[in-house]
């Protein structure tokens, strides 16, 4: 029997993340409409979760701050193991 997959578009998911990183108003537009669980690609969901947490904390979002934030969270996770 063939496996049934939910419809998804990885390119669209990456475009959404790119817009959130490039345009300061993008998170305002999508934060109330999307949640990390809606992303088919788990890695994109994790990135969106980080961006959402930054947005809710009032932090500026761009590629540099997002990478710094995720590295800090990963370091904190490793320290708690």
C-alpha positions as CSV (number, residue, x, y, z in Angstrom):
1,X,0.0,0.0,0.0
2,X,1.3,3.5,-0.9
3,X,2.2,5.9,1.9
4,X,-0.2,8.9,2.0
5,X,1.6,12.2,2.7
6,X,0.1,15.4,3.8
7,X,0.4,18.2,1.3
8,X,3.4,20.3,1.9
9,X,5.7,22.7,0.2
10,X,9.2,22.9,1.6
11,X,10.0,25.8,-0.8
12,X,7.1,27.8,0.6
13,X,8.2,27.1,4.2
14,X,11.7,28.4,3.5
15,X,10.3,31.5,1.8
16,X,8.2,32.2,4.9
17,X,11.3,31.9,7.1
18,X,13.3,34.0,4.7
19,X,10.7,36.8,4.8
20,X,10.7,36.7,8.6
21,X,14.4,37.1,8.6
22,X,14.5,39.8,6.0
23,X,11.4,41.9,6.7
24,X,10.9,43.4,10.2
25,X,7.1,43.3,9.9
26,X,6.8,39.7,8.7
27,X,6.7,38.2,12.1
28,X,3.9,40.5,13.1
29,X,1.8,39.2,10.1
30,X,2.5,35.5,10.7
31,X,2.9,35.1,14.4
32,X,-0.8,34.8,15.1
33,X,-1.5,32.6,12.0
34,X,1.3,30.1,12.1
35,X,2.8,27.8,14.8
36,X,5.9,25.6,14.6
37,X,3.8,22.4,14.4
38,X,2.4,23.6,11.0
39,X,5.7,23.2,9.3
40,X,6.2,19.9,7.6
41,X,9.9,20.1,7.7
42,X,10.9,19.7,11.4
43,X,14.0,21.9,10.9
44,X,11.8,24.7,9.6
45,X,9.5,24.3,12.5
46,X,12.4,24.6,15.0
47,X,13.6,27.7,13.2
48,X,10.2,29.2,13.3
49,X,9.8,28.4,17.0
50,X,13.0,30.3,17.7
51,X,11.9,33.3,15.6
52,X,8.5,33.2,17.4
53,X,10.2,33.2,20.8
54,X,12.4,36.1,19.8
55,X,9.3,38.0,18.5
56,X,7.4,37.4,21.7
57,X,10.3,38.6,23.8
58,X,10.5,41.8,21.7
59,X,13.9,41.0,20.3
60,X,15.0,42.2,16.9
61,X,15.0,39.5,14.3
62,X,17.5,39.1,11.5
63,X,19.9,36.4,10.4
64,X,22.6,37.4,12.9
65,X,20.3,37.6,15.9
66,X,18.5,34.4,15.0
67,X,21.7,32.4,14.6
68,X,23.0,33.8,17.9
69,X,19.7,33.0,19.7
70,X,19.6,29.4,18.4
71,X,23.3,28.9,19.3
72,X,22.7,30.2,22.8
73,X,19.6,27.9,23.2
74,X,21.6,24.9,22.0
75,X,24.4,25.7,24.4
76,X,21.9,26.0,27.3
77,X,20.4,22.7,26.4
78,X,23.7,20.9,26.3
79,X,24.6,22.4,29.7
80,X,21.4,21.0,31.2
81,X,22.1,17.4,30.0
